[in-house]
Amino acid sequence: MKIFSEKYIINHNPFIQKIETIQELNNEIEYTNSIILKKRKNQYLIPYEYGNGIKGKGEYVLRWGIGCIYDCVYCYSKLKVKDSNITVFPDLYNIENEIIKLAKINKNLLINAGENFDSFILENTIPFSQELTHIIAKHKNVKCEFRTKAIVPDSFINNASKENITIAFSLSPAQWRKKIEKQTPPLDKIINNIIKLQKADFDIALRFEPIILFENWQQKYKELIIELSRKINLNKINSIDISLLRLTKQGYKKVSKYNEIIDGELLYHKEDSKYRYFLPYRIKAYRFLINELKKVYTGKIHIGTEPEKFIKKYFKNSENKFIF
């Protein structure tokens, strides 16, 4: 993909000036399959909007890009993209200024870099995440989670700072990954990448998100967990998040043609205006996954994007402690 940038960024952004292949953006030309660099006109860091009553981590989402090279059929971000381009807002100076301001009022600031834009899909072309790690390292009360379905390149592994960062991989069974997370790297390559990162002493997390209750899902997730436990050191993993599929009205309409996805009977929930699986399916799925993970993993498991009352009712014991 070719890179085109607004003239202001080329003239004033030292980070971008290091990249020799950038051409000036011409607003009269309609670009396709390109990387477009623009100046963001509003905030980079905003609180994650979970929705009313939904349990979250209190993190801030870093909005530094729009678009993706992958083709996940359920993808929320893809619904907002009108063309084949990827737009990046590469102003590290303003990002650090926002971090400094937020860190003064938030003693444990958590940044989610990858919620709306994969942290590593462009890393070989624009080493943004690598540069961001050096900013994060300067702020001791700031942590950053880089979320990805991609391969973390050697350039990042060899040059990034490891202080206060976690690299979180979104995982699903290999067969399903090929079918609905199209063009993402094969599972075996992701596992090998995790092994390499662990050897280099990076902090790694796993995110089973979104979990889709397709046919024979229990067996496939069981096989995935066993494969992970055999090939990587799970007890060096920072944490594991599990989260079932949830969809906006627009997202539900998009995936409704995939019978395997909606076969689990998704219902609309007013708490956060999302479609979720029928309640008994969700309880069964989380309990199954927690039990399977506990066989091979002793660390932290987090149920994500669910109502607080749901987690308290079905996943706490009589002593008001979580069962996982």
N, C-alpha and C positions, 0 to 999 in steps of 0.2 A: 504493500500500500504506500502511495506517495504521501508526503506530508506538506500541507499548505498552512500558512500562518498569517494572521493579521500583521500588518506592517509594524504596529506599535510593539507587539511582542518580540518581533525580530530585532527591533532597535533597543528595547529596554529590558529584556529578560536574559540575564547572564547564563542561566541554565540552558535555555533554548539555543543560545548563540554557539554552544559547543557542538550542536548537531548540524553537520555540514549539508545534509540532503534536503533541508527545508526550502520551500519556494514560497514567494509572497502570494497571499490569497487575493484572488480577483473576484469581487462581488458580482460581476456580470457573467461569470461562468457557473454553470450548474455541475457540481462535482459528484462523482459516484465512487464507491469503494476507496475512499481516501481518508486520511487522518487530518482533521481540521483543528487548528489551535486558535482559541479565542480567549478574550479577556472576560472573566466572570464579572457580572454586574451586581451580584448580590453575595450573600454569605457562602463561604465554603463549608463551614461546620454548623450543622443544625441538630437539635435533639431528635433522636429516633422517635417517630410517631407510631407507637404500637397500637393505639386505639384505646378507648375507654375500658378500664378494668383488665387490660392485657398485661401479663407479667413480662417485664423486660429487664435489661441490665443498666439502664440509665445512660447509655452511650450516646455519643454524637456521631452522626454520619458525615463522612468526608465526601463532598460532591465535586469530584475533580474530573469526571468524564461522563459521557452519554454514548451508548451504543455497545456493540459486542461483535466479536468474530464468530461466536458460537450461535447455535440455533436451538436453544432449549424451548420446547413447545409451550411450556407454562410460564415463560419468563415475563415478569412484570415490566422490567425496563424496556424490553423490546416493543411493548405496546405503545410507548411514548416516542419511539423513533420513527420518523417518516421517510428516511432514506437509508442507503447502505453505508453512509459515512460514520466515522467515529469522531466525536467532538471531545477535545481535551482542553481543560482550563489549567494551564501549567504554572501558576503563579505561586511559587514556593515562599516568596517573601510575605505575601498577604496571608498565606496559610499559617506561617509561623506566628505572625502578629495575632491572628485569631486564637491560636493555641495559647500564647502568652496571656491574653486577656481571660480566656476561659479557665486556665490553670490557677489564676489568682482567686477565683471564686469557687473552684471545684478542686478539692484536695486530692481526689482520685479520678482524674479525667480519663475516660476510656473513649478512644476514637475507633470507629468502625470504618476501615478503608476497604471497601469491597461490597457493600450492601447493594449499591446501585451501579457499580462499575467494577469489573474484575481487576484485582490489584496487579496482575502480571501479564495480561494479554498483549500489552505493548512494551513490556519491560526491555526486550532486546532492541527495540527501536528508540524508545524514549525511557531512559532509566529513572523514572519518576519515583517509584517505590524505594529504590536504592538511596536516592537523595533524601527522601522523606525520613528514612531511618536515622540519618545523621542529625536531623532536626529533633526528632523524638528523643534521641539519646541525651540531648542537652537539658531535658526537662524531666527531672526525677519523679515527679508525681503524675506523669502522663504515660499512658500505655496505649499502644495501637495494635489492632488486630487486622492483619492483611488477609482478606478472604479471597479464595480463588478456586477455579476449576482447572487452572492452567498448570503448566510446568514452570517451576521457578528456575530461571536460567542460572548458569554457572557464574555469569558476571555479577549477579546479585549475591550469590552465595559467597563469592570471593571478596566482595567489596562493601557489602552492607554492614551497618552496625547492628549488633544483636541485642543491644540494651533496650529493655522496655517494649519489645515487640513480640507478637505471636503470629505465626503463619497458620491460617486455618483453612483446611481443605474441605470442600463440599464433596461428599461421596455418595454414590448409589451403586447398586449391583451392576456388574459389567454389562450384562445383556440389556438392562433397562437404559443404561448410560448411552449405549449405541443407538437405541431406538428413539428416545425422546430428548436426549441431551446431545444432539447431533453436532459433530465436528469437535467435541471435546476430546482431549487426549484419552487413550485407552487406560483402563484402570491399572494394568500392570506397570505402565510408565509412571503413573501418579505414585504408586507404592514405591517404586525405585527412587523417585524424586524425594519422597518422605525419608527413606533410608539415608540418602545422601545428606539431606538437611539435618537429620538427627546426628549423623557422624560429625557434622560441622558445628554441632552444639546450638542449633537454632531451637527455639521454643515452638512446638508444634501442637496444634489442636485439630480435632476432627469434627466435622459438622454433617450429620445425616439430615440434610435439608435440601429440598422438601422430600419427605417420605411419602411415596405414592402407593396406595394399597391395590396394586395390580394383582393379577392372578398368581397364586403361589408365592406371594410376597414374603411370607414367613421363612420359607425355605431359602429363598434367595438372599435375604438379609442375614440369616444364620450362616450361610456359606461365606458371605462377605466378611462378617465379623471373625469367623474362624480363619479366613485367609489373611486378614490384617494381623491377627494375633500370632500367626505363624511367621510372618515376614518382617514385622516391625516390633519394636519394644513398646507395647501399649502402655506400660506403666511409667514410661517417660513422657507420655502425652499430657499436655497441660490440662485439657478438659475435652469432654465430648458433649455436643448439643444434639438433641433429637427434636425434630419439628415436622409435624404432618403438613401436607399440602394445604394451603389456604389461597383463595383466589378473590380478586376484586370482581365486580359484576362484568367488567370488560374482559378480564382474564377468563372467567367462567364461560363466557360466550365463545372465546377463542378456542378453548380446549374441549368444548362440548362435542366436537366431532370425533374425539378420541375416546371410544367406549371403555377402554381399559382404565382410563383415569377417572371418569365420572361414574363408573360402575359401583363404586363404594357409596353412592347416594350422598352427594354434597348438599348441605343445607345452609341457608343464609343466616348469619348471626349479626344482630344489631350492635353488639359491643364495638366492633371495629369495621362493620360493613363488609365482611368477608364471608365467602362460602367455605365451609368446613365439612369434614366427614361426619356422619351421624354419630352421636355421642357414644354408643356402645363400641363402635369400631375404633374410636380414638382411645378409649380406655384400654381395650384389648391390645391395640398396637403398641402403646407406650409401655404397658406392663411386660409384653413379650420382649421388646427391645431392651428394656432395663434388665430383665432377667438374663438375656443372652449376653449382654455386655458385662454384667457382674461376674460371669463365669471366667472372664479373661482379663478384666480391668478393674482396678481398685480405686481409681481417681474420681474426679467430679463429673457428674452427669447432670445436664441442665435440660429441662423441657422448655422449649421456646415458643413464643407467639401464641400462647394459650391464655384464657382468662384465669386470673388469680384464684377465683373461687373454684374453678375446675381442678386446679392443681391441689389446692388445700383439701377439697372434698375427697378426691380419689387417690392422692399420693402422699398422704400423711397418716401416721399411725395414731394410736390412742394417746401417745405422749406428745403429740403435735410435732413430730419429727418426720422429715421426708423419708420415704421407704427406700431411697436409692442414694 
